């Protein structure tokens, strides 16, 4: 199938490469052209403008945030350049408000639209094992399912309203942040009493919390391995903000989300911007002044 892919960060590049490996004819565009070079070496066609990438059957996008999506698709006029027979599959983690707006803008132009945010870090994307949330018209989701399956281990249909997929993604990332914050604070408590974070977290993730999310982030915390960032701190801060915004519109209290926002903001204020959001463990340690104690 002829497909386009725009937004070639660590996640987008890995996903596009799997479409190429699956035998699809892939055209790529990125605002920073250098990111297209590895995909060109795999056989992708590189174009100089986003509209040229949108001339196939399906256009995939994996942009960083609301602002980037708005700049490319709305302010940049890409939606107006797309043929009515083209399907847009949007993998970005965006606000519920923008998700709803985009659904309307696509419908107004006669374009098919699927919201398909993903769960998984860049290494998972490279292995083609993402969990892909998908919401949109059932027939359209089924049409693009083979392409989604080339990038993920499972596709999770979530109904016909595209914003449903975005709500699930935002809520899921909120849960991930809560898991990291709980491990961060609990590890600080254990360390204050002379138990190393590695020992404590090995017990927890082998017994009560033997789940991939806990195990993966526990390793990063125990090893203090926050670079390279699998999920960058600013993105985590952005997503918790999206959860709070979505909660506000429906008057859903999220007290824990406020705690997460403050922890992430504290890390950003300390200059930790280029690291994984599991750096929250260092925030908890600093609050307890653990490095200043004789433990």
PyMOL commands that set and color helices and strands:
alter all, ss='L'
color gray80, all
select helices_A, chain A and resi 10-21+33-42+50-53+66-75+78-81+96-108+122-126+138-149+163-192+197-206+212-223+233-249+255-269+277-287+290-292
alter helices_A, ss='H'
color red, helices_A
select strands_A, chain A and resi 2-6+25-29+45-46+58-61+87-90+112-115+118-119+130-134+152-157
alter strands_A, ss='S'
color yellow, strands_A
deselect
rebuild
show_as cartoon
